Amino acid sequence: MKKLIYLALAVVIACAPPKEKKLMGTIERIDPALDNLMDASTQPEIIGEGFDWSEGPVWIEKEKMLLWSDVPKNIIYKWTEAKGQEKFLEPSGYTGSIQRGGEMGSNGLTLNNLGQLVLCQHGDRRVALLNSDFQNPAADFTTLAGLYDGKKFNSPNDVTFDKQGNFYFTDPPYGLPKQVEDSTKEIPFQGVYKVKPDGTVILLVDSLTRPNGVALSPDEKTMYIANSDGPIAKWYSFELQGDSIASGKIFFSYKMIESEKGGPDGLRVHSNGTIISSGPGGLWIFDSSAKVLGRVKLPEATANCELSADEKTLFITSDNFVLKMSLK
């Protein structure tokens, strides 16, 4: 009898209509070259929602899992195709016991060259390594970078590694309760740094007002920085030469429109050199010469994005939503 019941349930489940996808946003095709990356008819699908501010997505290929930060809530969430949205780690960015304000949680997340999770922690004001594995996450961290010239960082925001094991990160004041006016701010500028495998911290840029997203070109000769400070949206490119930069320039600028939420924030570089970045009104897509190919227009401010290992899926963190969309 039980076998018949189980069989009947299996038939019901198999015959049930698929869960309706929740879609959001549209594609704006500006240049025909966009067709090489995505279909203009595709739409982002909502795979997570209910966050205060979703940020820092990273794809874990080995686990077939997406992780992202909810910065104000001090939590990292995960998503898998099988189980959907789940809590992964709490606390994620502030491990102290003294109550404090500001955006305390982790922000940018990435993997080092050993496949371990590295976090930009606003509350603890450092770049840190998660000591636990992905199956048994615990709030146990090792500081990779916490000080520059003996002073605490503002609130590390985004981070990326190169093939040699160096990492680069931005340090705006967004995690401090009063940002640039905060009494605990120890560094007078908002820097972009390189950290060598031996822990040496090198200041690369100190002239940007709000350095935010950071990414490297496929040949690792160019560093892209999104500066999240209006009213002119600006993306910068810097030529890397060893432990310094040879030159820097405005890669692209855009006069922000009040009706378009968000600004330059997190970004990723496709293996073909295409730059995908959050910006006013959603995601902006550039070729390596700064030509705008198109936009993914979204109704909420967009914080960041991530590519799957095969670059066939684009993940997007957009305010209280997390989305995914198919690429070619």
MODAUR-V146180 format. One record per backbone hydrogen bond with DSSP energy under -0.5 kcal/mol. NH is the residue of the N-H (numbers start at 1). CO is the residue of the C=O. E is the energy in kcal/mol with one decimal. If there is no record, write none. Layout:
<<NH,CO,E> <NH,CO,E>>
This chain:
<<5,1,-2.2> <6,2,-2.9> <7,3,-2.2> <8,4,-2.4> <9,5,-2.6> <10,6,-2.3> <11,7,-2.0> <12,8,-2.2> <13,9,-2.6> <14,10,-2.5> <15,11,-1.9> <16,12,-0.9> <16,13,-0.6> <23,21,-0.7> <24,44,-2.3> <26,297,-1.8> <27,40,-0.5> <28,295,-3.3> <29,27,-0.7> <30,28,-0.7> <30,293,-1.9> <31,293,-2.5> <34,31,-2.2> <35,32,-1.9> <36,33,-1.5> <37,34,-2.0> <38,34,-2.3> <42,39,-1.5> <44,24,-0.6> <45,324,-3.3> <46,22,-3.5> <47,322,-2.9> <48,322,-1.6> <50,320,-1.3> <51,320,-1.1> <54,319,-3.0> <55,69,-2.5> <58,67,-2.4> <60,65,-3.6> <61,59,-0.8> <63,60,-0.6> <64,60,-1.0> <64,61,-0.7> <65,60,-1.8> <66,79,-2.5> <67,58,-2.6> <68,77,-1.9> <69,55,-3.0> <70,75,-3.1> <71,53,-1.7> <71,69,-0.7> <74,70,-0.9> <74,71,-1.0> <75,70,-1.5> <76,89,-2.6> <77,68,-2.7> <78,86,-3.1> <79,66,-2.1> <80,84,-1.4> <84,80,-2.5> <86,78,-2.7> <88,76,-2.8> <89,76,-2.1> <91,74,-0.6> <92,74,-0.8> <103,174,-0.6> <104,102,-1.0> <105,71,-2.2> <107,120,-2.7> <108,157,-2.2> <110,118,-2.2> <112,116,-2.3> <115,112,-1.9> <118,110,-3.1> <119,128,-2.8> <120,108,-2.4> <121,119,-0.7> <121,126,-2.9> <122,105,-1.8> <122,120,-0.7> <123,104,-2.4> <124,93,-2.3> <125,121,-0.8> <125,122,-0.5> <126,121,-1.5> <127,145,-2.5> <128,119,-2.6> <128,126,-0.5> <129,142,-2.8> <130,117,-2.6> <131,129,-0.6> <131,140,-2.9> <132,140,-0.5> <140,138,-2.7> <142,129,-2.0> <144,127,-2.9> <145,127,-1.8> <148,151,-2.7> <151,148,-1.9> <153,125,-0.7> <153,146,-1.2> <155,172,-0.6> <157,170,-2.5> <160,168,-2.0> <162,166,-2.5> <165,162,-1.5> <167,195,-2.3> <168,160,-2.8> <169,193,-2.0> <170,158,-1.8> <171,191,-2.1> <176,173,-1.9> <179,176,-1.6> <181,178,-2.1> <182,179,-2.0> <185,182,-1.5> <191,171,-0.5> <191,189,-0.7> <192,205,-2.1> <193,169,-2.8> <194,202,-2.8> <195,167,-3.2> <196,200,-2.4> <199,196,-2.6> <202,194,-3.3> <202,200,-0.5> <204,192,-2.8> <204,202,-0.5> <205,192,-1.7> <212,226,-2.6> <213,265,-0.6> <215,224,-1.7> <217,222,-2.4> <220,217,-2.1> <223,238,-2.7> <224,215,-3.2> <225,236,-2.4> <226,213,-2.2> <227,225,-0.5> <227,234,-2.4> <228,210,-2.2> <228,226,-0.7> <229,227,-1.7> <233,231,-0.6> <233,254,-3.2> <234,227,-0.9> <235,252,-2.7> <236,225,-3.2> <237,249,-2.4> <238,223,-2.3> <239,247,-2.6> <240,221,-2.7> <240,238,-0.6> <241,244,-2.8> <244,241,-1.2> <246,239,-2.7> <247,239,-0.7> <249,237,-2.3> <251,235,-2.5> <251,249,-0.6> <252,235,-1.7> <254,233,-2.1> <256,231,-2.5> <256,254,-0.6> <260,257,-1.8> <261,259,-0.7> <265,278,-1.0> <266,303,-3.0> <268,276,-2.7> <270,268,-0.5> <270,274,-3.1> <273,270,-2.3> <275,286,-2.5> <276,268,-3.0> <276,274,-0.5> <277,275,-0.5> <277,284,-2.9> <278,266,-2.7> <279,282,-2.7> <281,261,-2.8> <282,279,-2.1> <283,296,-2.3> <284,277,-4.0> <285,294,-2.2> <286,275,-2.7> <287,291,-2.1> <290,287,-2.1> <293,285,-3.2> <293,291,-0.6> <294,285,-1.2> <295,28,-2.1> <296,283,-2.1> <297,26,-2.6> <297,295,-0.8> <298,281,-2.2> <303,317,-2.5> <304,317,-1.4> <306,315,-2.1> <308,313,-2.3> <311,308,-1.4> <314,325,-2.9> <315,306,-3.3> <316,323,-2.7> <317,304,-2.1> <318,316,-0.6> <318,321,-2.5> <321,318,-2.1> <322,48,-2.5> <323,316,-2.9> <324,45,-2.1> <325,314,-2.1> <327,312,-3.2> <328,37,-2.8>>
